């Protein structure tokens, strides 16, 4: 399924922070976890993850350190900082407001119309 | 670990190639590339487990990584500073190059700073023991430049024999100029007027030393044209960096001076007695170190300046030529005019040399080469006009040491530029290669050293140490 670019961008930060709040991780594992969480329906462009991680690092929300993986390769690990946890809590509140509002919209839609696909109904009303 | 040839399978070769593509993006550092490579390898391993072979897995993994242009654009947005080449003086241990590089750079800086302090102490001792400025001027370079030479001798691991030869050459020169019974002026006069020859020696001995330093810089391979050109580049960058450092130093000193004078503290004695003897050699050595550290990171600035000023200098010379030809006979034909002409030719030579130092020898002749030809031609014409006016009248006033030194330099410069002009002309017309021009430039450089040596060593006795 294709998910709009802006939506991916908006949700990327809370997703990464949330995954890291669970314990330290590294780029590939974070991407894999996102795919798992979305049941494989959300696929990021892998390369874009790293500029995002670097931005979060610069903002002080996460910290990076180089370590050695099991296979002997050098690997950059990320951990969430206290600032990151605070930011995550804030994002969580924001997203729950958005999600609640959306939920009600979906609810109203399915109540008001006889199961027509949402976008078309919306267009009809406009 | 991956360097083992046996392990260099098709996948390794493909990853190598991919890494090469990634590393070509300026916004992506080697650390980022390493991080993404780790990602790629994990992805390939997972896809392998899912049943794909190496080639297929690699293709899918690269595809998922996304368009490199877009990724690199994202990196650039996050790290816009990376688009400006930054000079990392003491690199932190990055995952790729490991810690030794960083430690090496620290040791390097330590050696350099100790040498700078050593040069400062040597200069301070000279200041305490010598009273007149002429002696200071004469001996200063002999005390400072060996420390810079020591740094390069250490860096290049110069053979002991070459070190000994160069050191004794410098020492002999120092002995000669110090043992000569120069006329230093009346010692009872608070501002003595030293003779011509001692000033000429003080002016020319550093040139000889600078060429000796070039031998050290080239690691003993001073016959090599390429090494000579490296030294020319080094000298140009050094001058630029030195000027910048001095400018910064002057601003700091001026500010300190101003604030201290507000509270009635006289900063001057400290500047004279302690700051200058340590700051001057320190600036030289640090500038040299900076030039060495940045040479492969930051674009050379001297050739850029040369390119900017070449058209302007050509215009200036054409204006001079018109003025000289149209104006009346030269009002005062003396050594001032000669020195002025020497300076003009030196500027032209620098412009030429630094443009050449940055030119791709294989590129075909272009508009800039023609501009250079114009520059050289105009300079030669200006000098010829001045020289003819001069030679007519020089006999009337006789030859002094200053006049002969200035005239000699003028002739050497004239030969240098005339032949360079001839070679450039041939190159622009397509009958010669650029390499010939380059080789002439570097090949001629020792002539200046020889002339400087003659002026410093042979002139004083020839002109009775006047």
Interface residues (C-beta under 8 A of the other chain):
Chain A: X26 X27 X28 X29 X31 X32 X43 X45 X46 X47 X48 X49 X50 X51 X52 X54 X55 X58 X66 X69 X72 X73 X74 X75 X76
Chain B: X1 X31 X32 X34 X35 X36 X38 X39 X41 X42 X43 X46 X61 X64 X65 X66 X67 X68 X70 X71 X74 X75 X77 X78 X79 X95
